[in-house]
Amino acid sequence: MSKINYWIVSADIEKWKAELGADFNTWEDWKEPISYNFYGDNSKTRRRNFTKKIKVDDIALIYAKAKGLIGEGKFINVIPDDELIIQPVSIWRRAISLTDIKNNSILNKIYVSANKFRASFSRCSWKAYKEALELKDSSINSYDIKSYVKKLISAKNIILRGAPGTGKTYLSKQIAASIITDNTETDLDKLTEEQKQQVEFVQFHPSYDYTDFVEGLRPSLGIDGKMEFVLKDGIFKSFIERARVDYENYSLKSEDMLGEEAIIQNIINQFLSNSLSNMQVFQTKTGNNFNIIGFNEKYIVISIPGNDKANMLQLSLKKIKELLTSGKKFESVKDVMEFFNGKQYTQKDSYYFSIYKELVSDKISTKKDHNKVKVKKGKLKKYVFIIDEINRGEISKIFGELFFSLEPGYRGETGAVSTQYSNLYDETNEKFYIPENVYIIGTMNDIDRSVDSFDFAMRRRFRFIEITPNDRESMLDSLSPEIKKDALNRMNALNRVIAETEGLNENYQIGPSYFLHLKDIDVNDLWTDYLQPLLYDYIRGMYNENSLMDSFKVAYFGNDDESTEN
């Protein structure tokens, strides 16, 4: 077999219309081979040279004026000194524009050396051909993803619904990566570690509940070595907390306020580290000794040796920060109690006051150094929460009272609600809300029997976007052109029969992801190992299931009669 060469063919749509007839109006109409008559090249020498160099089975990239590279064809006949016959291979859904060509070093080199594709034919390297295909795929993918991102930004909450195998889960991750990077990246794995913190993924299932998702009591080994139940945030609430911090810093605080908070955070970190390393003993106003034995991002844990009833306590770091940033001067435990709207004195108020006094002292003594901290506000970060197979969970049980906060019109503190365990928090005014910078993507298969249990109140809060097999044909671009064409023919033929089958409909059609197995197996194995079992599940119990399966098989294999199945 001779070596395949690659060419760029300059095409004028008006001249192609004259050649192909009334059925050809747009490039998408190119279905039949065209006899290329060297438009604009009347030189016999040029014709002779090209027909001598171009061979049958060479590949042609089609360059259309004012559009760019629009597709590819194959030379199927070469008539010496006369003409060339080009058969269409594919017209791309998105052209590679002239701007894209000029911005790509490999393609621009060909463009410049070929006198800006003014000639009928230009030689193209294999490397440039592969580059064009990759650029085409990324262009199509980027265009598709941007359209979904636009819908998500508008609706806040979307659900990707559709037939099995349409790549809804993968698509949801691409949308998340795109919205976080302002449409510069669609691969979640290529995000920075900081950006990955802006995405969370969970898959619902029948046993998933509120305590997994929002908050709940979990058994934990206490500081004193005894087992106890501790209130833990679920995956959604923890995620929302990260988004809220960014939202509040950006929307509600000035750069001066953020700078002050950075100073206070540095003071607290230094204070806690020194207290632990020095095993420092502190004293309340009434003379009770205590020391700090641990801390995390939410709490300080103190030990009170002289107290038999409560020898350990957890103090909220949030409350301590509120005291320091309030701009008020607290001179007594009563001042602290009243600041937190307490109606009566509690043991914790004494310890909050004591630590506050220590930190105020540190703040004054280190003011000169800490004043050097400056914070510049950046852009508001977007956060995306993905719920795979959202309809497989019992929605009302999982979300509980939070379904109210999901409403796009109630984002922010307007939609704040008290969670089921809010009475267990130190903060009496603890509320939950979803900030404006949070976007939620759900995925679901329409044929999943559990779809019927999807809460109608929840349905109203999501925009449903149908993903059809044809929408996701680009998933097959990783296959060779021949295999992709065959896969699409089989998929479309099979899906037509499925849609026409009584008891089934378009929701039961089969998506392109199944056909990606053709990278490793043949069409027979794909049928017996993947498609046939799925189709049997579709029609199980129908009175004519054998004849239905025969019709599916005929649609899939067509007239090639290649099935090895007995």
Secondary structure, DSSP 8 states (H G I E B T S, - for coil): -----EEEEEE-HHHHHHHH-TT-SSGGG--S-EEE--TT---HHHHHHHHHH--TT-EEEEEETTTEEEEEEEEEEEETTTEEEEEEEEEEEEEE-HHHHHHSHHHHHHHHHTGGGTSSEEEE-HHHHHHHHHHHHHHHHHHHHHHHHHHHHHHSEEEEEESTTS-HHHHHHHHHHHHHTTTS---GGGS-HHHHTTEEEEE--TT--HHHHTEEEEEEE-TTS-EEEEEEE-HHHHHHHHHHHHHHHHHT--HHHHHHHHHHHHHHHHHHHHHHHHT-EEE-TT--EEEEEEE-SSEEEEE-TT-SS--EEEEEHHHHHHHHHS-----SHHHHHHHTT-SS--HHHHHHHHHHHHHHHHHHHTHHHHTT----------EEEEEETGGGS-HHHHHGGGHHHHSGGGTTGGG-B--TTGGGSS-TT--B---TTEEEEEEEETT-GGGGGS-HHHHTTSEEEEE-TGGGGGGGGGS-HHHHHHHHHHHHHHHHHHHHSTT--GGG---GGGGGGGGTS-HHHHIIIIIHHHHHHHHTT-TTHHHHHHHHHHHHHTTS------
